Amino acid sequence: MRTPRTPKTFLRVCLAALAALPFTAIQACAGGDASSGDGKTITFGVSAPAPGGNMLQLGIAQTKSYFSAEGITVKPVFLGTGGAVVQALASGKVQIGTSTPDLVLQAVDRGQDVTMFYNWTTKNVTQFGVLPDSPVRSVADLKGRTVGVQELSAGPAQLAKAAAVNAGLDPAGDLKFIAVGTGAPALDALVRHRVDALVTYDTLFAAMTNGTGQALRFFPPDGVGDLFASSLVASNGWLKDHPAAAAGFGRAWAKASVYADTNPGDGIKMMFAAFPSSKVGADDQAATKAALAQFDARRRSLYGGGKPPATQQWGAYPPAAVQHWIGYAKQQKLIHSDLAPDKVYTNEFVAKFNAFDANAIKKAAGSGATP
C-alpha cells in the first residue's frame, strides 16, 4: 500500500525535480499564480539547480534571519537556468529571480514586464582558459583556432564572439566554436587538444579543475570587462506594488554579501546546512574545498582577489555599463530594438539596499554572533 504524500513531502519532491521537468511542474510546486501576493512571502527563482560557492548569500540570509528581519519570507525554487527564471517571472510563479542581462534584454525586447533592480555580479565573469604551455595569450592569438564552449548559444560563446570583433577578428571566419559541455568533458577536450581554448564562467572553471591537479592559464575577453553578469530581477508591476519588500530583499542580500566576504568558510557551512544539495564532494572537506574554490574564483573576477572596497554600493548599476549591454545585445542580434535604459534597469532602491551597518556585519561574521 502506497503511503500518502503529505504537503511537505509533495513540495520536497517537486523542488528536487524542478530542473528536469517542464514548466507545468513549476506551476504545480508554486501552487498557482502568485503574482498578486502581499509582498511578505517571496518565491525566489534561482537560475541554478542548487546554490554554489558564488551564492553564499542565500544560505547566510536565511540562516542569519536577514530576510525575516525585513518582514519577508523567502522560498527559493531552483529552476536551473536564467531562461526558466524569466519564464517564471512572466507567469507570476516567482516574484524575484536571478538572471543575466542578455536574457532580460531579450525578454524586454519581446514585450515582457521585467527589469533588473539589484546588480549582483558587477563585472564580467567570463574567461578564456588555456593550457599553461599554450602559445595563446590573448583573443587575437585565437585566429585560426578552435574554442570550446558549454553550448553554442550560451552567454560566454556570445561574449567570445564580441571579444573577437574587439580584437580585430571575424568570429565566423577566424574562429571555430564547438560545444564541449562543462566539467570533466570540457577539460578533457582541452587536454587532448580537441580545442585550443575554453571559454566559460569563472566558477565553472573552478569546478572543472578543483581536485584534478590540472593547471590552466586564464585571460579575459577584450572590451567587455564592464558587462556585469547576474542580477536580481522582478516585474516592474511587482516592484511598484511592493517597494518595501524589494528594498528589504536587496538589503538582506547585501548584508549576506558582506558576511560572505568576511567569513566565507562560515557562509559555506550555512549554505550546506540550509541546502544539502549544494554539498558536492566525496566528504565534507572535499565539498568545502570545492565551494571555496568557486567563491575565490568569483572574488578574483570582481575584486582582483581582495575584498569589496569600503565605498562599495551594493546593487548599483553604472548607467554606461547598461548602455554598453544594450549596444552589445543589438550588435550580437540578441535584440532588435533600441531599448531605453530605464526600461531594463532601476537604481531606485540602491540607497535602501545600503542602509545598514556593514561594520556590525563584519564584526558578527568574525565572531560568529548575530548582529
C-alpha positions, -999 to 999 in steps of 0.1 A, spaced: 0 0 0 14 34 -10 19 59 17 0 91 10 22 122 4 19 150 29 21 186 16 57 189 28 66 157 10 50 168 -22 68 202 -20 101 184 -14 96 161 -44 86 190 -66 116 211 -57 140 182 -63 126 176 -98 121 212 -110 153 214 -131 143 183 -150 106 189 -155 86 211 -179 72 244 -167 39 228 -157 58 212 -128 70 247 -117 33 258 -117 23 228 -95 51 234 -70 44 271 -68 7 264 -60 -9 286 -86 -4 322 -98 14 341 -70 18 373 -90 -5 394 -68 8 383 -34 11 405 -3 48 412 -7 56 394 25 61 359 10 85 359 -20 90 329 -42 126 333 -54 136 317 -87 173 307 -88 190 301 -122 209 271 -110 200 235 -98 214 244 -64 234 272 -48 272 271 -52 302 289 -38 292 320 -58 259 322 -40 266 320 -3 242 350 2 211 328 1 222 304 29 236 332 50 205 354 46 182 325 56 203 313 85 211 347 99 174 358 96 183 388 74 152 381 53 129 377 83 143 409 98 129 427 67 95 412 74 97 388 44 97 351 40 117 338 11 110 305 -6 137 295 -31 130 273 -61 160 262 -81 149 264 -118 183 256 -134 186 284 -160 180 321 -163 156 314 -191 134 293 -168 135 322 -142 124 348 -168 96 325 -179 85 320 -143 85 358 -138 63 362 -168 36 339 -154 39 353 -119 51 319 -104 81 337 -88 83 373 -77 121 378 -77 147 358 -96 183 357 -108 192 360 -144 218 375 -168 213 408 -187 212 392 -221 181 372 -211 164 402 -195 171 424 -225 156 398 -249 126 395 -226 120 432 -226 125 433 -264 97 408 -266 74 430 -245 78 412 -211 74 433 -180 108 425 -163 136 447 -150 170 444 -133 169 460 -98 200 447 -80 234 445 -97 247 413 -81 277 402 -102 290 436 -110 317 427 -136 323 403 -164 330 368 -151 336 350 -184 372 339 -190 392 321 -216 413 292 -203 442 275 -220 469 250 -210 499 266 -193 522 260 -223 497 272 -249 510 299 -273 476 316 -270 479 346 -247 451 369 -259 420 368 -280 440 379 -311 460 347 -308 429 326 -313 429 333 -351 425 300 -369 419 281 -337 391 262 -320 373 274 -289 352 251 -267 320 264 -252 294 249 -229 268 252 -257 268 273 -288 240 296 -277 254 302 -242 263 337 -229 301 330 -228 301 320 -265 284 353 -274 309 373 -253 338 354 -270 324 365 -304 322 401 -293 357 399 -279 369 385 -312 354 415 -330 371 438 -305 404 421 -312 400 427 -350 389 391 -358 359 378 -377 343 353 -353 326 335 -381 357 331 -403 387 333 -379 375 311 -351 357 277 -348 334 271 -319 324 237 -307 302 226 -278 321 206 -252 298 209 -222 313 216 -187 333 199 -161 354 168 -170 343 166 -206 353 202 -213 387 198 -195 393 166 -214 387 183 -248 413 209 -239 439 185 -225 435 162 -256 438 193 -279 404 189 -294 401 226 -286 428 252 -282 409 272 -256 378 271 -234 355 300 -226 331 298 -197 323 314 -163 350 317 -136 331 294 -112 327 267 -138 365 267 -144 370 264 -107 347 234 -105 363 219 -136 399 220 -122 393 215 -85 410 183 -73 423 174 -107 458 189 -104 454 203 -139 466 240 -141 452 264 -166 461 299 -176 433 325 -179 428 357 -198 397 379 -201 377 387 -232 386 421 -248 364 451 -243 337 435 -221 350 440 -186 321 463 -176 294 439 -188 281 429 -154 266 394 -151 238 381 -128 212 405 -115 182 402 -92 152 408 -114 115 413 -110 85 427 -129 80 465 -128 45 459 -116 56 439 -86 83 464 -77 58 492 -79 33 474 -57 59 461 -32 88 485 -29 95 478 7 98 440 0 121 447 -29 143 470 -8 143 446 21 153 416 -1 182 436 -16 193 448 18 193 413 32 213 402 1 238 430 7 242 421 43 248 385 34 274 396 8 293 415 35 292 384 57 304 361 30 333 383 21 343 385 57 339 348 66 333 326 35 341 294 55 312 301 78 290 310 49 297 277 32 287 258 63 254 277 64 248 270 27 254 233 32 231 232 62 203 251 45 206 234 11 222 200 14 221 196 -24 248 223 -26 273 199 -10 293 183 -38 323 162 -29 334 129 -15 333 142 20 328 175 39 364 186 34 362 180 -3 329 197 -6 341 227 13 372 229 -8 352 229 -40 328 256 -28 356 278 -15 374 274 -49 342 288 -66 340 316 -41 376 326 -46 373 325 -84 343 348 -83 361 372 -58 391 373 -82 368 383 -110 350 410 -91 377 424 -68 410 411 -81 412 385 -53 407 411 -25 376 422 -7 350 448 -19 361 484 -14 348 503 16 328 525 -7 310 496 -23 275 505 -33 256 472 -32 232 466 -60 241 498 -81 242 498 -119 266 521 -138 245 537 -165 273 534 -190 275 497 -184 238 493 -190 241 512 -223 271 490 -233 249 459 -226 222 472 -248 246 481 -276 263 447 -273 230 428 -274 220 448 -305 253 441 -322 250 404 -315 214 404 -328 201 393 -294 176 421 -295 161 440 -324 151 473 -308 170 502 -294 158 497 -258 157 527 -235 180 520 -204 152 530 -180 131 501 -194 156 474 -184 170 485 -150 165 507 -120 187 522 -93 158 534 -72 164 511 -43 202 514 -40 201 538 -11 179 514 9 200 484 -1 229 501 16 211 514 47 228 491 72 259 490 94 284 470 74 310 471 102 285 454 125 280 426 100 318 422 96 322 420 134 295 394 137 310 374 109 343 374 126 329 363 160 300 341 148 275 362 166 243 376 151 242 415 148 
